[in-house]
Amino acid sequence: MDAPPSKNGTSTFKQGRNMFEGALNYYRQRAREEHRKALAAEDLFLKDVHLSFAETYTKRVQRLESGQLDPNLDRLFLYMQRSAQSTNPSSEPDKS
């Protein structure tokens, strides 16, 4: 039969386990904070991209309406406009 563990050995084990759990909790918390920061940075980036696109789109619509759109520079925009109109014909009825 094995002898029961000494009180000192049990205490050392509990201290080691507590240190391990404390370190594990610390790194979990840091990982959560880093994840939150990454999500916030991604959200900020996407908002910035969206605003930039919205501003560019608005400017191009204004240029298109005023007749100042250069088709050589803005082919993609014109393609997007035509695609949007062809997929949503009810938005602007054809006057043919």
Secondary structure in CASP SS format (residue, H / E / C, confidence):
PFRMAT SS
TARGET T0000
AUTHOR 0000-0000-0000
METHOD secondary structure of the structure
MODEL  1
M C 1.00
D C 1.00
A C 1.00
P C 1.00
P C 1.00
S C 1.00
K H 1.00
N H 1.00
G H 1.00
T H 1.00
S H 1.00
T H 1.00
F H 1.00
K H 1.00
Q H 1.00
G H 1.00
R H 1.00
N H 1.00
M H 1.00
F H 1.00
E H 1.00
G H 1.00
A H 1.00
L H 1.00
N H 1.00
Y H 1.00
Y H 1.00
R H 1.00
Q H 1.00
R H 1.00
A H 1.00
R H 1.00
E H 1.00
E H 1.00
H H 1.00
R H 1.00
K H 1.00
A H 1.00
L H 1.00
A H 1.00
A H 1.00
E H 1.00
D H 1.00
L H 1.00
F H 1.00
L H 1.00
K H 1.00
D H 1.00
V H 1.00
H H 1.00
L H 1.00
S H 1.00
F H 1.00
A H 1.00
E H 1.00
T H 1.00
Y H 1.00
T H 1.00
K H 1.00
R H 1.00
V H 1.00
Q H 1.00
R H 1.00
L H 1.00
E H 1.00
S H 1.00
G C 1.00
Q C 1.00
L C 1.00
D C 1.00
P C 1.00
N C 1.00
L C 1.00
D C 1.00
R H 1.00
L H 1.00
F H 1.00
L H 1.00
Y H 1.00
M H 1.00
Q H 1.00
R H 1.00
S H 1.00
A H 1.00
Q H 1.00
S H 1.00
T H 1.00
N C 1.00
P C 1.00
S C 1.00
S C 1.00
E C 1.00
P C 1.00
D C 1.00
K C 1.00
S C 1.00
END
